[in-house]
Amino acid sequence: MASAPRYQQIKEYLDQKIQSREWPPGYKIPTEIELSEQFEVSRMTANKAIKELVNEGFLERTPRLGTFVCNKKAESPLMEIRNIATEVTSRGHQYSSKVITQQQVKARDEIALRLGVRHDTTVYFTQIVHYENKVPIQLEERWVNPHFAPDYIQQDFTTQTPNEYLMQTCPLSDIEHTVEAILPPSHISELLEMEIESPCLLLNRRTWSNTNLISTALLYHPGDKYKLSSRTRVI
């Protein structure tokens, strides 16, 4: 950090305070004058650091009141399937995950129907929490047809995501998904470190490789930390 440009040092200092939630959304950050005195730089240098974080959506200037931490939400494209680890690191943030469950289960009626298998067929099930800067942004519950991905259950999903493994093993050809806002069960709220009765976004997704239905997944996202976006070109 010592060799980085002075404005970059200030930017990293501010970013660390924001990402650690020491400065939560709505927090008023130090003024340019205060930062310039703290880091012994010109006010212009402090302004450059703040301006970049404003442009990146982490800070918001309010005339005559000051500069405040934004409630910036992580964002995923709705019409694409992206590896969440790549998505997080592309924002310059730290990705990590925690595997809650990784086992063989009997497909109950709803899962059997969505996965295109018979009731009580043995399928693979994983439940993984994905983190951005140690903050949970997604709980992934995934059921996989072992006929098409027999080694799925043996993978180390702390070093690669299920998406990454399946894209390599069963190249994606079709997706189906729906999105809804829900009040999640208490165990989901706990895993996502959400307040009880806080809403979340639930993405219900199925994926195919050629004509083979490979997996069905429920992807839960804290409503106050995540958003899904879509862009369509109209001709």
N, C-alpha and C positions, 0 to 999 in steps of 0.2 A: 504493500500500500504506500510505503514511503516514496517509492519511485514514480507513482502515478501522478498525473497532473493534479494541481491543487483543487480545481473544481471537481475532479473525479473523486478525490478523497472526501470532499463534502457530500457529494452525491451518494457515495457508498455509505457514509455515516447516516444520512437521512433514510436511505433505503433500508438499512439494517433496523433502524428504529421502527419503520413502518411494517416490515415483514415479520418482525418478532412480536408485533402487536403491542409493544411498549407504548407506541403512539397509535391508538385505535382510530377508526374512522371518525371524523369530526374534530380530531385533535388539532389545535392551532400550533404550528411549528414555530421555531425561533425566527425572528425577522432577519432580513439580509444583513442589517447592521450588526445584530448579535452574532450571526454566523461569521461575518468577516472579522469580528474581534476575536471570536473563539479560535478561528483557524489562522488568524494573522494574515489575512489576504484582503484584496480590494473588494468593495461591494459588488463590482461587476463580476468578479469570480464567483462569489456566492450566488449572484443572480443567475449565472449560467447553470449552476448545479440545480437550482430550484426550477428553472425554466424547463430543463430536460425532463424532470420528474412530472411536471405539469403536462408536457406534451405526451408523456407515456401514460397519463391517466391516473397517476398515483397521488398527485396533489391538485388542489383547486384554489385559485386566487379569488378572493372576494374583495372588491374595491373598498378601501377605507377600514376593512375589518382584519385582513391578513390572509395568510395562506394556510389551508386546512388539508388534512389527510382525507382522501376520497375513499368511499366504500367501493373500491375497484373489484370487479368480479372476474374470476377466471372465465375464459370463453372458449367454447368448442364449436366447430362448424357442424350444423345439424345434418347437412346432406353428405357428409363424408365420414369415413371411419379413420380416425387418427390414433396412433399409439400415444397414450396419455403421457408416457414418460418423455417422448419427444416433444409433445406439446408444451409440457412444463419447462423443459430445459431450453426450448426455443424462446421462452420469455426471459431467459437468463436466471431462472430460479432452480432451486434444488428439488429433485424428485426423489421420493422414497415410497416404500409400500410395506404393508403388513399383511401376511397371509393369516386369515382367521380360520378358514376351513379348506381342506383339500382332500376329498375322499370320493369313494364310489357310493352311490345311493340308488334306491329304487325310484323310478320316475312315477310320481303321483299323477293323477288324472290330468291336471292342468299342464304340467310340464311335459307329460307324454304327448299331449295334443300339440303343444307348441313345438316340440322337437320332432314330431312325426314318427314316434315309436309307440310300441304297445305299453299299456299300463304295467307297472312293476318291472319294466326293462331296466337293466343296470346301466346307469349313465355316470359320467364324471361331473362332480360339482366342486366349484371353488368359490370362496368368498374372500375378497381382498379389499383392503382400504388403501386408496392412493392418496399421497400427500404432496402438497406444494409448500416448500419451506416449512415442513413439519406440521402444516395445517391440513386436515383432511378435506379433500374436495370431491371425492367420489368413493362410493361403496359399490363394488362390482360383485354381483351374484351371477355366476355363469354355469349353465348346464351344457355339456358337450357329448355328442354321440361318439362313443369309443370306437365304433366301427370305422370311422373316418380319421380319427386322431388317437390311435391306440396308445401313444406314449404321452398323452397330455398329462395324465395324473402323476407322472414321474418327473415332471419338470420342476426346476427351482424358480419359482415365480418371484423370488426376491432379486433375481439377476436379470429377468426379462418378464415382460407382461404377457398375459394370455393372448392379447391381440397380436403382439410381435410373433409369438410362437405359431399361432394359427394362420397368420398371413403367410408365413414361410411354408407351413405344412399343407395348408388347404387354401390356395390363392382365392381371394374374394371375387365373386362374380355378381352377387345380388345381395341387397340388404332390405330389410323391412323394419320400420320403427314407428313408434307412437310416443308422444310426450304428454305428460299430465302433471299438474301440481297436486300434491297430496300432503296430508299430515302423516308422517311415517310412524310405524310402531316404535315403542320406546327403545327397543334394542338397536334399531337403526339410528335413532337420534343419538344414542350413547356412542356408537361406533364413529359417527360423524361429528361428535362433540357439539351437538346442537341443543338448544333449549327445547324442553318438552313442549309440544304443540307448535313448534316452528315449522313452516312449510318447507318442502323440498321439491325439486324437480325429479321426476322419475322417467327415464328413457327406457322403453321396452323394445329390445332389438333382437332380430333373428338374422342369421347370415348363412349364405349358401356358397358353395364352391361347385361350379358347373350346375348340375341339377341336384346336388347333394345338400341337404339341410344339415349344417355342421353344428351350430350352437344357437342357444337362446339365452339372453342375458337381461337382467334388471340392473340399471345403472342409476344409483341414487346420488343426487347432488344437493348440498345445502343451498336453499333458495337465496340466501343473503351473500353467498360467496361465488355463485356460478351462474352462467347464462349460456344458452345455446343460440347460435345465430345461423341465418341462411341467406344466401345471395343467389338470385336466379336471373339469368339474362333473358329479357323479353325481346323477341325478334319481331 
